[in-house]
Amino acid sequence: MKTTILGGGAMGTACAILLADHAGQDVSIWAREADNPQRIAETRVNERFLPGVPIPESIEITSDIKEAVERADFLLLAVPTKFVRETLTTLRPSLPADPPVVSIVKGIENETFLRPSEIVQDVLGERPVVVLSGPSHAEEIARRLPASVVAACTDITLAEQVQSMFTTDRFRVYTNTDPLGVELAGALKNVIGLAAGMCDGLGFGDNAKSALMTRGIVEITRFGVALGAEPSTFNGLAGIGDLITTCMSPHGRNRLVGEKLGQGQSLDEIMTHMASIAEGVNTTRSVHDLARQMHIEMPITNEIYSVLYEGKSPLEATETLMQRPPRAE
């Protein structure tokens, strides 16, 4: 079994390390030249994204896409949402037509409002996509700390195959037949993660963050169900599970961006000094715009949008939320 990982970032590298734990797994990472795959291959450490974590010698690391995808049984998509279309369009001539795609991407494309799995099919044509998602920071996965996620696909047999590929004694995978809900949960939790970070930056304490997370999962569920997802998905690992990790963990990039915003830094200043992409920044725009078109009530998302794109301060956004008219829960 060969899996080719498209993207040499933190989560792509962590998944490669995870897959390499399986006997008989052949794993390749395709990385852009800008990510210095040659140096990673020589040092066996991805210093930019996962410093200090050794990469097994069995994992091939290359910028040669033809070499990477040769004989691939699965393609694992691990690039930020805003680069998915460009990356797949560039690689399309070299990608084999048969292998299913496993997507670990968490976002919604601006303008088109397409989810990562939909971008895959828009660029590469119809092919099966399995969505792998849940509370799974790369920093912990790469160090083999215990975690659980879901593999979601309408084809349960394919979901079970991915489940078998990834399951280890430290990584437990459940199956799910609602990839729409799993993808939306993975995207929208980053928006709430930004808000949780603002709570931290403003020093609002545990009560405020708990209320925010609780109302946040309500908002995520409302949006997902309006688009056709199963309500129960948002009560599971891909929903509330991933939301908890995103809002609480020091590893969370979106929480960190929100925290710095709450402390008074500008978005431009924050993004200039970040090595990794905080998906929630672009996703907030997509969710806000689509929710307005569909008349879905999204008060937290609306306020995060105002902070990111309209110059509203995090404190003013908080006051707007707290002063909304009283209502039943």
Sequence and secondary structure as in RCSB ss.txt:
>XXXX:A:sequence
MKTTILGGGAMGTACAILLADHAGQDVSIWAREADNPQRIAETRVNERFLPGVPIPESIEITSDIKEAVERADFL
LLAVPTKFVRETLTTLRPSLPADPPVVSIVKGIENETFLRPSEIVQDVLGERPVVVLSGPSHAEEIARRLPASVV
AACTDITLAEQVQSMFTTDRFRVYTNTDPLGVELAGALKNVIGLAAGMCDGLGFGDNAKSALMTRGIVEITRFGV
ALGAEPSTFNGLAGIGDLITTCMSPHGRNRLVGEKLGQGQSLDEIMTHMASIAEGVNTTRSVHDLARQMHIEMPI
TNEIYSVLYEGKSPLEATETLMQRPPRAE
>XXXX:A:secstr
 EEEEE  SHHHHHHHHHHHTSTT EEEEE  GGG HHHHHHHSB TTTSTT B  TTSEEES HHHHHTT SEE
EE S HHHHHHHHHHHGGGS SS  EEE      TTT   HHHHHHHHH S  EEEEESS  HHHHTTT  EEEE
EE SSHHHHHHHHHHH  SSEEEEEES HHHHHHHHHHHHHHHHHHHHHHHHT HHHHHHHHHHHHHHHHHHHHH
HTT  GGGGGSIIIIIHHHHHHH TT HHHHHHHHHHTT  HHHHHHT SS  HHHHHHHHHHHHHHHHT   HH
HHHHHHHHHS   HHHHHHHHHTS     
